Amino acid sequence: MSANTPHPKFMDAMRKLSAMSEEERLSEQNRELFEQAIAYAPLDIQPQLIAIQKKYEQPLH
C-alpha cells in the first residue's frame, strides 16, 4: 500500500460519516466510527479529526 493511499478502514469510516448529518456524526453511537476514522487517518489528516472530536466532547450549554 503506498503512503499516499488512505487505509481502507479510514475510507470506509469517512464514507459513512460524510453521509450523515453533523448531529448523527457526533452522536454517541457513531463515536466508534469517528474513532476508527482517526485511528486509520493519514497523519496529515489526523489532527483535524481530533480537533473536531474534541470540539464535540465539550458539554453543550
N, C-alpha and C positions, 0 to 999 in steps of 0.2 A: 504494500500500500504506500503510495507516495505521500510525502509530508504535506503536500498541498490538498490532499483529498480528505475531507472530514470523515470521521468514523461513521459507519452505517447507523450505529445506535444514536449518535448525535443527529444525523439527518432525519431519522425516524421520529425522534422526540421533537425536533423543530417543526417537522411537517405537521404533527399532531397539534403542537402548541399554537402554530400560526393559524390553524383552522378554528381556534377558539376565540371567544371574546376575552378581553383583558381580565374580567372578573373570574371567568372559568379557569383561565390560565393560572391564576394566582390562588385558586381555591385549595383547600386542604387536600382534596382527593387527587389533585394534579401536582402536588408538591414533589412526589416521586419522579414524575415525568420531567419536571423542571430540573430536579437534581441530576437526573440521567443526562439531560442536555448539558449541564455544567460539567459533569464528570467526563464526558466524551468530547467536549468542545475543543476546537483548536485553541492553542494557548493565547492567541491574539484576541479571541472572542470571549474567552472565559471571564476576564474582569468585567466586561459589560453585563454578562448574565448574572454574575454575583452581585453587582451593583443593583440590578433590577430586583433580584430576590431580596436583598437587604431592605430596599425601599418598602417592600410589601410585608416584611416581617414586623415592621413597626406597627403598633396598635393604631387603628383608625379612630380618630377622635373628631 
